[in-house]
Amino acid sequence: MAISVKTFPKGQPVSYDTFRQQIQTGDIMLCSGSGWFSKMIQGSTESVWSHVGFVMRLDAIDPSWCWKASSRWGCAPCH
């Protein structure tokens, strides 16, 4: 069963800097792409979401990473 976007609470958009300070290792990110492959995933799963990723914070070297499942690489950093 697909998860509807209506299931999630509505909130105001925040800046990337604010968002980046709030995310934590293990957070799950649901994404909705606009490319043809994303649309194919959305259509076949009857969902607004086409990708999922998880956050890994590396505070010692500053950046936060979002990793996604990849059919080619298994697990790859999001761009």
N, C-alpha and C positions, 0 to 999 in steps of 0.2 A: 504494500500500500504506500503510495506516495505521500510525502509530507507537504502540505500546502503552505504557501508563504503566509497565509492568514493565521497559521498556528503560532507564529512567533510574535512577540510583543512589538508594537511599533515604537520607534524612537527617532530622535532627531539625528541627522547626520553629524558626525564629528570629524575634526581634522585628522589627517594621518598621524601627526605627532601625538595628539591626544589618544587616538586608538592604539598606537604603538606602545604607549606607556601602560595601557590597561590590559593588553593581552598577556597571557601566561603560557608557559610550556604545558602542552596537553590540550589547549583549547582547540576546538574543532571549527573549521571555517567552511561554510556552505557557499558555493559560488554559482553564478548563473552566467554562462558565456553567451556570446552573440554570434559566434562563427557557425559554419555549417555542421561541424562535428558536434558542437555543443547542442545545436538544435536537434540533431539526430538522437542524442542521448536523452534530451528532454522529451521528445516525442515518444521514444520507445519506453521510457519509464513513467510517462504521464506526470512529470514533475517540473517545477520551475528551476530546480537545481540541476546542474550538469557536471559539477566537479565538487570534490571534498578535499580538504587539506587539514593538516594539523600544525600547530605552532611549536617551535622549539626555540626558546630564548637562550642566547649565549651572552649574558651580561658582561662577562670578562672581556669579550671582544666587541661588545655593543650591539651588533645587529640581531634582529629577530628574524627567524626564517619560517617560512610556511612551506611544508612539504606536501606533495600531492602524489596520488597513485598514477603511474604511467605504464601503459601497455608496452612501451619500448624499453624503459629503464627500470621498471619495478617501482621505485620511489625516487622522485626528483624534486629539486627546489622549484617553487613557483617563481615566475618572473614578474 
